[in-house]
Amino acid sequence: MASVFTKIVHGKISAYKVAEDESHLAFLDIAPIKKGHVLVIPKKETDKIFDLSPSEFAALMSFSYQVAKVLEKVILAHRVGVAVLGFEVPHAHIHLIPIDQESDLDFSRPRISMSIEEFKQLASAIQRAFRS
């Protein structure tokens, strides 16, 4: 059965997309731990990140790097943290999270709430910065 992320890739589920290329997609996490929390995925459904081939892994990291550099411009934070967990969705993905301190990467924290309009505005801002 296709993962929720594969359904997003194929347009069966909507997402707040921020960047995309032929092989990868980046979109806002709908239950973010910080504003600007982005998920970066390979379009090819693969359960675990280390099940990707070395070249697929390198390409995913390169795309994630590009997205992280844009996040640094759009979201004012000290750093962009990176996390790979993979328990919640069986599809390889990287969390990019603007952080000001290490505890901002604590996934047991309460998730922040954002309105649909806030998600749309943020996604649009990241998309514009990604294209420039």
BASE-834551 format. One record per residue (C-alpha): residue number from 0; residue in three letters; x, y, z. Coordinates in nm, 4 decimals, padded with zeros to 6 digits. Layout:
SITE, NUM, ALA, X, Y, Z
...
This chain:
SITE, 0, MET, 00.0000, 00.0000, 00.0000
SITE, 1, ALA, 00.1283, 00.3469, -00.0897
SITE, 2, SER, 00.2506, 00.5648, 00.1952
SITE, 3, VAL, 00.0885, 00.8998, 00.2697
SITE, 4, PHE, 00.3974, 01.0634, 00.1195
SITE, 5, THR, 00.3599, 00.8654, -00.2039
SITE, 6, LYS, -00.0010, 00.9830, -00.2163
SITE, 7, ILE, 00.1263, 01.3412, -00.1826
SITE, 8, VAL, 00.3767, 01.2836, -00.4655
SITE, 9, HIS, 00.0946, 01.1567, -00.6903
SITE, 10, GLY, -00.1414, 01.4398, -00.5940
SITE, 11, LYS, -00.3920, 01.2176, -00.4141
SITE, 12, ILE, -00.3364, 01.4105, -00.0898
SITE, 13, SER, -00.2629, 01.7821, -00.0851
SITE, 14, ALA, 00.0410, 01.9320, 00.0817
SITE, 15, TYR, 00.2016, 02.2718, 00.1285
SITE, 16, LYS, 00.4824, 02.2124, -00.1205
SITE, 17, VAL, 00.7869, 02.4358, -00.0984
SITE, 18, ALA, 01.0309, 02.2807, -00.3484
SITE, 19, GLU, 01.0396, 02.0024, -00.6019
SITE, 20, ASP, 01.2647, 01.8512, -00.8623
SITE, 21, GLU, 01.2419, 01.5392, -01.0752
SITE, 22, SER, 01.3250, 01.3033, -00.7877
SITE, 23, HIS, 01.2451, 01.4924, -00.4645
SITE, 24, LEU, 00.9727, 01.6874, -00.2917
SITE, 25, ALA, 00.9826, 01.9226, 00.0071
SITE, 26, PHE, 00.6681, 02.0295, 00.1920
SITE, 27, LEU, 00.5664, 02.1783, 00.5240
SITE, 28, ASP, 00.4979, 01.9358, 00.8076
SITE, 29, ILE, 00.1292, 01.9765, 00.8987
SITE, 30, ALA, 00.2120, 01.9110, 01.2648
SITE, 31, PRO, 00.5297, 02.1168, 01.3005
SITE, 32, ILE, 00.7443, 02.1367, 01.6099
SITE, 33, LYS, 00.8652, 02.4802, 01.4911
SITE, 34, LYS, 00.7470, 02.7239, 01.2266
SITE, 35, GLY, 00.9141, 02.6300, 00.8994
SITE, 36, HIS, 00.9388, 02.2562, 00.9778
SITE, 37, VAL, 00.9838, 02.0961, 00.6351
SITE, 38, LEU, 00.9866, 01.7335, 00.5259
SITE, 39, VAL, 01.2096, 01.6369, 00.2338
SITE, 40, ILE, 01.1405, 01.3081, 00.0590
SITE, 41, PRO, 01.2527, 01.1099, -00.2401
SITE, 42, LYS, 00.9614, 01.0643, -00.4783
SITE, 43, LYS, 01.0540, 00.6986, -00.5066
SITE, 44, GLU, 00.8881, 00.5171, -00.2183
SITE, 45, THR, 01.1580, 00.3637, -00.0010
SITE, 46, ASP, 01.0911, 00.2780, 00.3629
SITE, 47, LYS, 01.4244, 00.3577, 00.5293
SITE, 48, ILE, 01.6682, 00.6287, 00.4355
SITE, 49, PHE, 01.9600, 00.3859, 00.4352
SITE, 50, ASP, 01.7731, 00.1603, 00.1929
SITE, 51, LEU, 01.8360, 00.4280, -00.0700
SITE, 52, SER, 02.1314, 00.3631, -00.2981
SITE, 53, PRO, 02.4404, 00.5726, -00.2234
SITE, 54, SER, 02.3658, 00.7973, -00.5215
SITE, 55, GLU, 01.9971, 00.8361, -00.4219
SITE, 56, PHE, 02.1018, 00.9191, -00.0656
SITE, 57, ALA, 02.3545, 01.1764, -00.1873
SITE, 58, ALA, 02.0947, 01.3350, -00.4172
SITE, 59, LEU, 01.8405, 01.3536, -00.1322
SITE, 60, MET, 02.0980, 01.5196, 00.0931
SITE, 61, SER, 02.1944, 01.7647, -00.1821
SITE, 62, PHE, 01.8306, 01.8607, -00.2362
SITE, 63, SER, 01.7831, 01.8916, 00.1421
SITE, 64, TYR, 02.0853, 02.1223, 00.1542
SITE, 65, GLN, 01.9258, 02.3508, -00.1051
SITE, 66, VAL, 01.5996, 02.3610, 00.0890
SITE, 67, ALA, 01.7805, 02.4266, 00.4181
SITE, 68, LYS, 01.9705, 02.7219, 00.2679
SITE, 69, VAL, 01.6378, 02.8738, 00.1602
SITE, 70, LEU, 01.4861, 02.8112, 00.5046
SITE, 71, GLU, 01.7755, 03.0059, 00.6562
SITE, 72, LYS, 01.6729, 03.3071, 00.4441
SITE, 73, VAL, 01.2983, 03.2852, 00.5135
SITE, 74, ILE, 01.2833, 03.1806, 00.8800
SITE, 75, LEU, 01.4917, 03.3749, 01.1253
SITE, 76, ALA, 01.6555, 03.1066, 01.3363
SITE, 77, HIS, 02.0100, 03.0332, 01.4495
SITE, 78, ARG, 02.0316, 02.7069, 01.2579
SITE, 79, VAL, 01.8380, 02.4572, 01.0545
SITE, 80, GLY, 01.8366, 02.1278, 01.2423
SITE, 81, VAL, 01.8244, 01.7952, 01.0629
SITE, 82, ALA, 01.6556, 01.4802, 01.1883
SITE, 83, VAL, 01.5917, 01.1407, 01.0356
SITE, 84, LEU, 01.3495, 00.9274, 01.2327
SITE, 85, GLY, 01.1142, 00.7418, 01.0019
SITE, 86, PHE, 00.8774, 00.5875, 01.2540
SITE, 87, GLU, 00.5626, 00.7815, 01.1700
SITE, 88, VAL, 00.5580, 00.7217, 00.7917
SITE, 89, PRO, 00.7237, 00.4251, 00.6177
SITE, 90, HIS, 00.8796, 00.6444, 00.3495
SITE, 91, ALA, 01.2328, 00.7828, 00.3762
SITE, 92, HIS, 01.2283, 01.1470, 00.4805
SITE, 93, ILE, 01.4377, 01.4195, 00.6348
SITE, 94, HIS, 01.3063, 01.6765, 00.8817
SITE, 95, LEU, 01.4507, 02.0258, 00.8352
SITE, 96, ILE, 01.3615, 02.2396, 01.1349
SITE, 97, PRO, 01.4604, 02.6000, 01.2023
SITE, 98, ILE, 01.5999, 02.5980, 01.5568
SITE, 99, ASP, 01.7367, 02.8410, 01.8124
SITE, 100, GLN, 01.8493, 02.5805, 02.0665
SITE, 101, GLU, 01.8998, 02.2038, 02.0799
SITE, 102, SER, 01.5753, 02.1443, 02.2660
SITE, 103, ASP, 01.3872, 02.2749, 01.9600
SITE, 104, LEU, 01.4564, 01.9339, 01.8017
SITE, 105, ASP, 01.2684, 01.7501, 02.0761
SITE, 106, PHE, 00.9910, 01.5623, 01.8963
SITE, 107, SER, 00.8073, 01.5004, 02.2231
SITE, 108, ARG, 00.7310, 01.8756, 02.2438
SITE, 109, PRO, 00.3758, 01.9868, 02.1771
SITE, 110, ARG, 00.3248, 02.0618, 01.8101
SITE, 111, ILE, 00.2529, 02.4198, 01.7140
SITE, 112, SER, -00.0758, 02.5218, 01.5599
SITE, 113, MET, -00.0936, 02.7178, 01.2355
SITE, 114, SER, -00.3937, 02.8263, 01.0329
SITE, 115, ILE, -00.4409, 02.7212, 00.6719
SITE, 116, GLU, -00.3652, 03.0787, 00.5708
SITE, 117, GLU, -00.0392, 03.0772, 00.7716
SITE, 118, PHE, 00.0653, 02.7510, 00.6034
SITE, 119, LYS, -00.0156, 02.8939, 00.2586
SITE, 120, GLN, 00.1738, 03.2179, 00.3252
SITE, 121, LEU, 00.4778, 03.0347, 00.4603
SITE, 122, ALA, 00.4841, 02.7837, 00.1733
SITE, 123, SER, 00.4565, 03.0696, -00.0745
SITE, 124, ALA, 00.7409, 03.2623, 00.0906
SITE, 125, ILE, 00.9688, 02.9571, 00.0802
SITE, 126, GLN, 00.8758, 02.8823, -00.2819
SITE, 127, ARG, 00.9566, 03.2414, -00.3859
SITE, 128, ALA, 01.2914, 03.2310, -00.2053
SITE, 129, PHE, 01.3709, 02.8919, -00.3590
SITE, 130, ARG, 01.3177, 03.0262, -00.7107
SITE, 131, SER, 01.5285, 03.3380, -00.6587
